[in-house]
Amino acid sequence: MVDKFNRKASVMDYEKDKLKVQNLYFDLVPKVPNSTEFAKLTLPNGVSIDLPILQGTCGPPMIDIRTLYQKTGYFTFDPGFTCTGHCASQVTFIDGEKGQLLYRGHRIQDICENNDFVDTCYLLLYGQLPSKNDKISFYNSLKGEMIIHDKLTSFYKGFNSDAHPMAIMVGVVGALSAFFNEGLDILNPLDRELAAIRIVAKMPMIAALAFRTSMGLPIVYPNNELSYSENFLNMLYSNPMEKEHNIDPYLAKVLDVLLILQADHEQNASAATVRIAGSSLANPYACVAAGISSLWGPRHGGANEAVLDMLEIIKSKENIPDYIKKVKNKEPGILLMGFGHRVYKSYDPRAEIIKKICHEVLEYLKIKDDPYIEIALELEKQALQDEYFISRNLYPNVDFYSGIVLNALGIPKNMFTVIFALSRTIGWITQWREMFSEKGNKIGRPRQLYVGQPERKVLPVEKREDSYYKLTTLDQQPTKGLFINRP
């Protein structure tokens, strides 16, 4: 293979290699199936049109509305994309009714049982699980790209010491665009593969350094002798006063499973964000930074951090019945975080795996009197016995248990979503690569149902009424004395 890392190749060799890669990845290009059935849509004016029905390998059929406006003058209205497919994909499949999650056709349970996170990265990127030799070669490629540029490490010094690590992640990952932009051709599959390897390889150091910067600790560099998860834990917790930090292999394995469980999850908010950002031909590192921003929210990746916030509000096991009562009464600001899921209408298969690990970790670490753990386990018990939650399919999800596990591992609460971003990066960059493998992909451009003012005249300024003080919610500056806003 041409050494694209150092760009040592003639133009002819490079073009040959490009063709080789295109042929190699041909089976990974999602293909929209031909339609054999049609749905008839009849409009209020009596006009009827036939819309193709598309059936994928798995999952419910979809009605193809790409020509709807052209044929009828109508758009569709679907806030939050609750029943709209915006792409065809081969990466991940979820059956929310059955509680099924597949990576490239493999059950998540089977992947966690027999593979590690590097295997999972290979699977998502290349469509197959690696052989022993494949894994060695692939991990060597990752290890060769794990260190971040020294100038990028200086970037961390510009953040406040109390900055949230996710804010740092957004800035630093976006800044990678400044280091890997020249000569990058995102329409070339070789460049896309290299970008994918680089971002997955560099994320452990980027994430660990976000934590160590906030703690005032020195940089720890990757170690070629360690696995992916061991490297992250070593860079996170290595003590500068000790010659070497011994990583507990069991706890590294636990982290590895967490990374696998969160590697990809179909077309969620952050994956859709990465795809839409990428559809404008933006730099891939900027696209991943956009995904991190989306993931940060408490409705998405920030949910496991929100679980611990909820446990802090509850304070003790004795307060759980009262809290559950407030949830049922839908009191403002009172939510049962870590329960239920937008897609899963039965049990989250990832939650089943992490629940088992959760109890094993607590036993392994001999944790019995941690207040978070006590409240969480009792809350789980009471919720699973309550018909209100059972009837609404509000079972504990992966965020509920992952928050407990990460807390048991001693990982700070504000790092929970960072670890989620670390694991989900492989999913984002795989979705990004897949999008570019398709021919004719278009820039994302949702429509809207406009309900604002119709066309109206612009009044001369002297006829306009004062409105700012009626409309703004901002505190006003004092009318007398000296004042300056904090920058």
C-alpha positions in Angstrom: 0.0 0.0 0.0 1.3 3.5 -0.8 2.7 5.2 2.3 0.1 7.9 2.4 1.2 8.8 5.9 4.4 10.3 4.5 3.0 10.8 0.9 5.9 8.9 -0.7 4.5 7.9 -4.1 4.3 8.9 -7.7 1.0 10.3 -8.9 0.4 7.2 -10.9 1.0 4.9 -7.9 -1.2 7.0 -5.8 -4.1 6.8 -8.4 -3.6 3.0 -8.6 -3.8 2.8 -4.8 -6.9 5.0 -4.8 -8.6 2.6 -7.2 -7.5 -0.4 -5.1 -9.1 1.2 -2.0 -12.3 2.0 -3.9 -12.6 -1.6 -5.0 -11.8 -2.8 -1.5 -14.5 -0.7 0.1 -17.1 -1.4 -2.6 -19.1 -3.7 -0.4 -19.2 -1.1 2.4 -21.0 1.4 0.2 -24.7 1.5 1.3 -27.0 0.9 -1.7 -30.6 2.0 -1.6 -32.7 -0.9 -2.8 -35.0 -0.8 -5.8 -38.7 -0.4 -5.0 -41.2 -3.1 -5.9 -44.1 -1.7 -3.9 -45.7 1.8 -3.8 -47.8 3.7 -1.3 -50.6 5.9 -2.7 -50.9 9.4 -1.2 -54.1 11.3 -1.9 -54.0 15.1 -1.3 -57.0 17.3 -0.3 -57.4 18.4 -3.9 -58.0 14.8 -5.0 -54.6 14.4 -6.7 -53.0 11.0 -6.0 -49.3 10.0 -6.4 -47.4 6.8 -5.9 -44.4 6.9 -3.6 -41.8 4.0 -3.6 -41.6 1.8 -0.5 -38.0 0.9 0.4 -37.2 -2.3 2.4 -33.8 -2.6 4.0 -32.1 -5.7 5.2 -33.7 -5.3 8.7 -36.2 -2.9 10.2 -39.5 -1.4 9.1 -40.0 -0.3 5.4 -39.7 3.4 4.5 -41.7 5.5 2.1 -39.4 7.4 -0.3 -40.5 11.0 -0.3 -37.5 12.5 -2.2 -39.8 13.6 -5.1 -42.7 14.6 -3.0 -42.3 18.4 -3.3 -41.5 18.1 -7.0 -44.7 16.1 -7.6 -47.1 17.8 -5.1 -45.7 21.1 -3.8 -45.9 19.7 -0.3 -43.1 19.1 2.3 -43.3 16.8 5.3 -43.3 17.9 9.0 -41.3 15.7 11.4 -39.6 17.6 14.3 -36.8 15.6 15.8 -36.8 13.1 12.8 -39.1 10.8 14.8 -39.9 8.7 11.7 -37.7 10.1 9.0 -34.7 8.3 7.6 -32.0 10.7 6.3 -29.6 8.1 4.9 -29.0 4.5 4.0 -26.4 2.8 6.2 -24.6 -0.5 6.8 -22.9 0.3 10.1 -25.3 -0.2 13.0 -28.9 -1.5 13.3 -31.3 -1.1 16.3 -34.6 -3.0 16.7 -36.2 -1.0 19.5 -39.1 -3.4 19.9 -36.9 -6.4 20.4 -34.1 -4.7 22.2 -31.5 -5.6 19.6 -28.3 -3.8 18.6 -26.0 -5.0 15.8 -22.6 -3.7 14.7 -22.1 -4.7 11.1 -24.5 -7.6 11.7 -22.9 -8.8 14.9 -24.9 -8.8 18.2 -23.5 -6.4 20.7 -23.5 -9.2 23.3 -21.2 -11.3 21.1 -18.8 -8.5 20.4 -18.4 -7.7 24.1 -17.9 -11.3 25.0 -15.1 -12.1 22.6 -13.5 -8.9 21.4 -12.0 -5.7 22.6 -12.4 -2.0 21.5 -9.7 -2.2 18.9 -11.5 -5.2 17.3 -14.7 -3.1 17.4 -13.0 -0.2 15.7 -11.7 -2.5 12.9 -15.1 -4.0 12.5 -16.8 -0.6 12.1 -14.2 0.8 9.8 -13.6 -2.2 7.5 -16.8 -4.2 7.9 -15.3 -7.4 9.3 -13.7 -8.5 12.5 -9.9 -8.7 12.3 -7.7 -11.8 12.2 -4.8 -11.9 14.7 -2.5 -10.4 12.0 -5.0 -7.8 11.0 -5.4 -6.6 14.6 -1.6 -6.4 15.1 -1.2 -4.3 11.9 -4.2 -2.1 12.6 -3.2 -1.4 16.2 0.3 -0.6 15.0 -1.3 2.0 12.7 -3.2 3.4 15.6 -0.1 3.5 17.9 1.8 5.4 15.2 -0.7 8.2 15.4 -1.4 8.4 19.1 0.8 11.3 20.1 -0.6 14.8 19.5 1.4 17.7 18.2 3.4 19.5 20.9 1.9 22.8 19.8 -1.6 21.4 20.4 -0.6 20.5 24.0 0.0 24.3 24.5 -3.6 24.9 23.4 -4.7 23.4 26.8 -3.0 26.2 28.7 -5.5 28.8 27.3 -8.5 27.3 29.1 -9.7 28.3 32.6 -8.6 25.7 35.2 -12.2 25.1 36.0 -13.3 24.6 32.3 -15.5 21.6 31.7 -13.4 18.8 30.0 -16.0 18.6 27.2 -15.5 22.3 26.4 -11.8 21.6 26.1 -12.6 18.5 23.9 -14.7 20.6 21.5 -11.9 23.2 21.2 -8.9 20.8 20.9 -10.5 18.3 18.5 -11.7 21.2 16.3 -8.1 22.6 16.4 -6.8 19.4 14.8 -8.2 20.8 11.6 -5.4 23.4 11.7 -2.8 20.6 11.9 -4.3 18.2 9.3 -5.8 20.3 6.6 -3.1 21.0 4.0 -3.3 18.4 1.3 -6.3 16.7 2.8 -8.7 15.5 0.1 -11.8 14.2 1.8 -13.2 12.9 -1.6 -10.3 10.5 -1.7 -10.9 7.2 0.2 -7.2 7.0 1.3 -7.4 10.4 2.9 -10.6 9.5 4.7 -9.1 6.2 6.0 -6.1 8.1 7.3 -8.3 10.8 8.9 -10.3 8.0 10.6 -7.2 6.3 12.0 -5.7 9.6 13.2 -8.8 10.8 15.1 -9.4 7.4 16.8 -5.7 7.1 17.7 -5.4 10.6 19.2 -8.6 10.7 21.2 -7.2 8.9 24.3 -4.4 11.5 24.7 -6.7 14.4 24.0 -9.2 13.2 26.5 -6.7 12.3 29.2 -4.9 15.7 28.8 -8.3 17.5 29.2 -8.5 15.9 32.7 -4.8 16.4 33.7 -4.8 20.0 32.7 -7.7 20.7 35.0 -5.8 19.0 37.8 -2.5 20.8 37.1 -0.8 17.5 36.3 2.0 17.0 33.7 1.5 15.3 30.3 1.7 11.6 30.1 2.4 10.2 26.6 1.1 6.9 25.1 3.0 3.7 25.8 3.4 1.2 22.9 3.4 -1.7 25.3 -0.2 -1.0 26.5 -3.6 -1.7 25.0 -5.9 1.1 23.9 -7.8 1.1 27.2 -4.7 0.6 29.3 -3.1 3.6 27.5 -6.0 5.8 28.3 -6.1 4.8 32.0 -2.3 5.2 32.2 -2.4 8.7 30.6 -5.3 9.6 32.9 -3.9 8.4 36.3 -0.1 8.0 35.9 1.6 9.5 39.0 4.7 11.6 38.1 6.2 10.6 41.5 6.2 6.9 40.4 8.4 5.3 37.8 5.5 3.4 36.3 1.8 3.1 36.9 0.5 -0.4 37.1 -2.9 -0.7 35.3 -5.3 -3.2 36.7 -6.1 -5.5 33.7 -9.6 -6.2 35.0 -10.5 -2.6 35.3 -9.0 -1.9 31.8 -11.2 -4.7 30.5 -14.3 -3.1 32.2 -13.4 0.2 30.5 -13.0 -1.6 27.2 -16.5 -3.0 27.4 -17.9 0.5 28.1 -16.1 1.8 25.0 -17.5 -1.1 22.9 -21.1 -0.4 24.2 -20.9 3.2 23.2 -19.0 2.9 19.9 -22.0 3.6 17.7 -25.7 3.8 17.9 -27.2 4.3 14.5 -28.5 7.8 13.5 -28.6 9.5 16.9 -28.3 13.3 17.5 -24.5 13.4 17.4 -24.1 11.0 14.5 -26.6 13.1 12.5 -24.8 16.2 13.5 -21.5 14.8 12.2 -23.2 13.7 8.9 -24.8 17.1 8.4 -21.6 19.0 9.1 -19.7 16.6 6.8 -22.3 17.1 4.0 -20.9 20.6 3.6 -17.4 19.1 2.9 -16.1 20.4 6.2 -12.9 19.2 7.6 -13.5 15.8 9.4 -12.0 16.9 12.7 -14.3 19.9 12.7 -17.2 17.5 12.0 -16.2 15.3 15.0 -15.9 18.5 17.2 -19.5 19.2 16.2 -20.5 15.7 17.2 -18.8 16.2 20.6 -20.8 19.4 21.1 -24.1 17.5 20.4 -23.0 14.7 22.7 -22.4 17.0 25.6 -26.1 17.7 26.2 -27.9 16.0 29.1 -30.4 14.5 26.7 -27.6 12.6 24.9 -24.1 11.7 26.1 -24.4 13.9 29.2 -27.1 11.7 30.6 -24.7 9.5 32.7 -23.4 12.7 34.3 -27.0 13.8 34.9 -27.6 10.4 36.6 -25.2 11.3 39.3 -26.6 14.9 39.5 -30.0 13.2 40.2 -28.5 11.0 42.9 -27.1 14.0 44.6 -30.5 15.6 44.6 -32.1 12.5 46.1 -29.3 12.5 48.8 -30.4 9.2 50.6 -32.3 6.0 50.1 -35.1 7.3 52.4 -35.8 10.1 49.9 -36.3 7.8 46.9 -40.1 7.2 47.4 -40.7 10.9 47.6 -38.6 11.5 44.5 -40.4 8.8 42.5 -43.7 10.4 43.5 -42.5 13.8 42.2 -41.4 12.1 38.9 -44.9 10.6 38.5 -46.5 14.0 39.2 -44.3 15.5 36.5 -43.0 18.2 38.8 -40.9 20.8 37.0 -37.2 19.9 36.8 -37.7 16.5 38.3 -36.7 13.7 35.9 -35.8 10.1 36.3 -32.4 10.2 34.5 -31.0 7.0 33.1 -34.4 5.4 32.5 -36.1 4.8 29.2 -34.8 5.4 25.7 -36.0 7.2 22.5 -35.5 4.1 20.4 -35.7 1.1 22.7 -39.3 0.2 23.7 -38.1 -2.9 25.6 -34.8 -3.3 27.6 -31.7 -1.7 26.3 -29.3 -4.6 25.4 -26.3 -2.5 26.4 -27.9 -2.0 29.8 -28.2 -5.7 30.3 -24.4 -6.1 29.7 -23.3 -3.1 31.8 -25.7 -4.0 34.7 -23.9 -7.4 35.1 -20.5 -5.7 34.9 -21.7 -3.0 37.4 -22.4 -5.6 40.1 -19.2 -7.4 39.3 -17.1 -4.2 39.6 -18.7 -3.3 42.9 -17.9 -6.8 44.2 -14.4 -6.7 42.8 -13.6 -3.3 44.4 -15.5 -4.2 47.6 -17.6 -1.1 47.4 -20.5 -1.2 49.8 -20.8 2.1 51.5 -20.6 4.6 48.6 -23.6 6.8 48.8 -24.1 7.0 45.0 -24.0 3.3 44.7 -26.5 2.7 47.6 -29.0 5.2 46.2 -28.6 4.0 42.6 -29.2 0.3 43.5 -32.2 1.1 45.6 -33.6 3.4 43.0 -33.2 0.7 40.4 -34.9 -1.8 42.6 -37.9 0.4 43.4 -38.4 1.6 39.8 -38.3 -2.0 38.4 -41.1 -2.9 40.8 -43.3 0.1 40.0 -46.1 -0.5 37.5 -45.9 3.2 36.4 -42.4 2.7 35.0 -43.0 -0.9 33.8 -46.1 0.1 31.8 -44.1 2.9 30.1 -41.1 0.7 29.3 -38.9 2.9 31.5 -36.2 0.5 32.3 -32.6 1.5 33.3 -30.6 2.3 30.2 -26.8 2.2 29.6 -26.4 5.7 31.0 -27.7 4.7 34.4 -25.3 1.8 34.9 -22.3 3.4 33.1 -22.5 6.4 35.5 -22.3 4.0 38.5 -19.5 2.0 37.0 -17.4 5.1 36.1 -18.0 6.5 39.5 -16.8 3.2 41.1 -13.7 3.3 38.9 -12.9 6.7 40.5 -13.4 8.7 37.3 -14.6 12.2 38.0 -18.2 13.0 37.0 -17.2 15.7 34.5 -15.1 13.1 32.6 -18.1 10.8 32.0 -19.1 12.4 28.8 -15.5 12.7 27.7 -15.2 8.9 27.9 -18.4 8.6 25.9 -16.9 10.9 23.2 -13.7 8.8 23.3 -15.7 5.7 22.5 -18.2 7.3 20.1 -15.5 8.9 17.9 -15.1 5.6 15.9 -18.8 5.6 15.2 -18.8 9.2 14.1 -15.9 8.9 11.8 -17.3 5.6 10.3 -20.6 7.3 9.6 -18.7 10.2 8.1 -16.7 7.9 5.8 -19.8 5.9 4.8 -21.6 9.1 3.8 -18.7 10.1 1.5 -18.6 6.6 -0.1 -22.0 7.2 -1.6 -22.4 8.9 -5.0 -24.5 12.0 -5.2 -24.8 12.7 -1.4 -26.2 16.2 -0.9 -25.7 18.9 1.7 -28.1 18.5 4.7 -30.9 21.1 4.3 -34.0 20.5 6.5 -37.2 22.4 5.7 -39.4 24.3 8.1 -43.0 25.1 8.7 -42.9 28.9 8.8 -45.4 30.4 11.3 -43.9 33.9 11.6 -45.1 37.2 10.3 -46.2 37.4 6.7 -44.6 40.1 4.5 -45.0 43.5 6.0 -43.7 47.0 5.6 -40.7 48.5 7.2 -41.7 51.5 9.4 -39.5 54.7 9.3 -37.3 54.7 12.5 -39.1 57.7 13.9 -42.4 55.8 13.9 -41.2 52.7 15.7 -42.1 52.2 19.4 -39.4 51.4 22.0 -39.5 47.7 22.5 -36.1 46.5 23.8 -36.9 46.8 27.5 -40.1 44.9 27.0 -38.4 42.1 25.0 -35.0 41.6 26.6 -34.3 39.5 29.7 -30.8 40.7 30.1 -29.7 42.8 33.1 -29.2 46.4 32.1 -25.9 48.3 32.8 -26.1 51.0 35.4 -26.9 54.5 34.0 -24.3 56.2 36.3 -20.8 55.3 37.5 -18.2 53.1 35.9 -19.0 49.6 34.6 -17.3 47.0 32.4 -18.4 43.6 31.4 -16.3 40.6 32.3 -14.6 39.4 29.1 
